[in-house]
Amino acid sequence: MPKNNKISGIVEGNIQNTETGETTNVRHYLFCSGFEFTAIAKIENIESYELPDNSFQVSVDCNGLDSVGFVFRLGLNFTADSEAQKDRILNDLKVNSVFIFRGSYTAGEDAPQHIVLNDPHYEPVYPHFSEEEIRKVFSINEKGLEKSKKA
């Protein structure tokens, strides 16, 4: 169990979509448990954005493996304070590469990826697993994800 370092309290305010100008009033009880989520994931798409405060966000769409090999959609969001930090992330993570990702997470039914890891730690699958075997698992089990997208 994580240490008792939880943060809690009511968070309220307006969030504005910078693209559409639409504002939404939010009231949320913030409860940070300190729990982390770990998954093996294969990168499908990477995009980076410069934010209004001159920091950067790197958004990554992945296919992840659960603990028994089922494939699910997984999102990764990295915040980079500098262009050098953004470039390091982009140099490390390439489309079709496979890593183990671990970090705090959010989950929601309305998002294309029901689970998103925020600023996750990442490492190669080897020496923990054979990359060849992991790619074989994805090759066979991604077919189930494709069927569920069409349904």
C-alpha positions as CSV (number, residue, x, y, z in Angstrom):
1,M,0.0,0.0,0.0
2,P,1.2,3.5,-0.7
3,K,2.2,5.8,2.2
4,N,-0.5,7.9,3.6
5,N,0.4,10.9,1.4
6,K,-3.1,11.5,0.0
7,I,-4.3,15.0,-0.8
8,S,-8.0,15.6,-0.5
9,G,-10.4,18.5,-0.7
10,I,-13.0,20.1,-2.8
11,V,-11.8,21.6,-6.1
12,E,-14.2,24.0,-7.9
13,G,-14.0,26.4,-10.7
14,N,-14.4,26.9,-14.4
15,I,-12.4,25.1,-17.0
16,Q,-12.3,26.7,-20.5
17,N,-11.6,24.8,-23.7
18,T,-8.9,27.0,-25.4
19,E,-10.0,25.8,-28.8
20,T,-13.8,26.4,-28.6
21,G,-14.0,28.9,-25.7
22,E,-16.6,26.7,-24.1
23,T,-16.5,26.8,-20.3
24,T,-17.6,24.1,-17.9
25,N,-18.2,24.5,-14.2
26,V,-16.5,21.8,-12.2
27,R,-16.9,20.6,-8.6
28,H,-14.7,17.6,-7.7
29,Y,-13.6,16.0,-4.5
30,L,-9.9,15.6,-5.1
31,F,-8.6,12.4,-3.5
32,C,-5.1,11.3,-4.5
33,S,-4.5,7.8,-3.2
34,G,-0.9,7.5,-4.5
35,F,-1.7,4.2,-6.3
36,E,0.0,3.5,-9.6
37,F,-0.9,1.6,-12.7
38,T,1.6,-0.6,-14.6
39,A,1.2,-1.9,-18.1
40,I,3.2,-3.1,-21.1
41,A,2.3,-0.9,-24.0
42,K,2.9,-0.6,-27.8
43,I,3.0,3.0,-29.0
44,E,0.5,3.8,-31.8
45,N,0.7,7.6,-32.1
46,I,2.6,10.5,-30.6
47,E,1.8,14.2,-30.7
48,S,3.3,17.2,-28.9
49,Y,1.8,20.6,-28.1
50,E,3.2,23.8,-26.8
51,L,1.0,25.1,-23.9
52,P,0.2,28.8,-23.1
53,D,2.8,28.8,-20.3
54,N,5.6,27.7,-22.8
55,S,5.7,24.2,-21.4
56,F,4.9,21.2,-23.6
57,Q,2.6,18.3,-23.5
58,V,3.4,15.0,-25.2
59,S,0.3,12.8,-25.7
60,V,0.8,9.2,-26.7
61,D,-1.9,6.7,-27.8
62,C,-1.0,3.1,-27.1
63,N,-2.3,-0.4,-27.0
64,G,-1.7,-1.8,-23.5
65,L,-1.6,-5.4,-22.2
66,D,-3.5,-6.2,-19.1
67,S,-2.2,-8.8,-16.6
68,V,-3.5,-11.8,-18.7
69,G,-2.7,-10.4,-22.2
70,F,-6.0,-8.7,-23.2
71,V,-5.3,-5.6,-25.2
72,F,-6.9,-2.3,-24.2
73,R,-6.5,1.4,-25.3
74,L,-4.1,3.3,-23.1
75,G,-3.2,7.0,-23.1
76,L,0.0,8.6,-21.8
77,N,0.4,12.3,-21.0
78,F,3.8,13.8,-20.4
79,T,4.4,17.3,-19.2
80,A,7.8,18.8,-20.3
81,D,9.0,22.1,-18.8
82,S,11.5,22.6,-21.6
83,E,12.0,21.9,-25.2
84,A,15.0,19.7,-24.3
85,Q,12.8,17.6,-22.0
86,K,10.1,17.3,-24.7
87,D,12.8,16.2,-27.3
88,R,14.1,13.6,-24.9
89,I,10.7,12.0,-24.5
90,L,10.1,12.2,-28.3
91,N,13.5,10.6,-29.0
92,D,12.9,7.8,-26.5
93,L,9.3,6.9,-27.5
94,K,8.7,6.0,-31.2
95,V,5.7,4.6,-32.9
96,N,5.6,0.8,-32.7
97,S,8.1,0.7,-29.8
98,V,7.2,-1.3,-26.7
99,F,7.8,-0.2,-23.1
100,I,6.7,-0.9,-19.6
101,F,4.9,2.2,-18.3
102,R,4.1,2.9,-14.6
103,G,2.5,6.0,-13.0
104,S,-0.5,7.7,-11.5
105,Y,-3.6,7.3,-13.6
106,T,-7.0,8.6,-14.4
107,A,-9.9,6.6,-15.7
108,G,-13.1,7.7,-17.5
109,E,-15.7,6.1,-19.6
110,D,-16.1,9.0,-22.1
111,A,-12.4,9.1,-23.1
112,P,-11.1,7.2,-26.2
113,Q,-8.6,5.7,-23.8
114,H,-10.4,4.7,-20.6
115,I,-7.1,4.8,-18.7
116,V,-4.5,7.6,-19.0
117,L,-1.1,7.5,-17.2
118,N,0.2,10.9,-16.2
119,D,3.9,11.6,-16.5
120,P,4.7,7.9,-16.3
121,H,8.0,6.3,-15.7
122,Y,9.0,4.0,-18.6
123,E,11.6,1.3,-19.2
124,P,12.3,-1.3,-21.9
125,V,10.5,-4.6,-21.6
126,Y,13.8,-6.5,-21.7
127,P,15.2,-7.9,-19.4
128,H,11.8,-8.4,-17.7
129,F,10.2,-10.0,-20.8
130,S,11.3,-11.1,-24.3
131,E,10.4,-8.2,-26.7
132,E,9.8,-10.9,-29.4
133,E,7.2,-12.6,-27.2
134,I,5.5,-9.3,-26.2
135,R,5.2,-8.4,-29.9
136,K,3.7,-11.9,-30.6
137,V,1.1,-11.3,-27.8
138,F,0.1,-8.0,-29.4
139,S,0.0,-9.5,-32.9
140,I,-2.4,-12.2,-31.8
141,N,-4.5,-10.4,-29.2
142,E,-4.9,-7.0,-30.9
143,K,-7.4,-8.7,-33.2
144,G,-9.8,-8.8,-30.3
145,L,-9.4,-5.0,-29.9
146,E,-10.1,-4.4,-33.6
147,K,-13.4,-6.5,-33.3
148,S,-14.5,-4.5,-30.3
149,K,-13.9,-1.1,-32.1
150,K,-16.2,-2.2,-35.0
151,A,-19.0,-3.4,-32.7
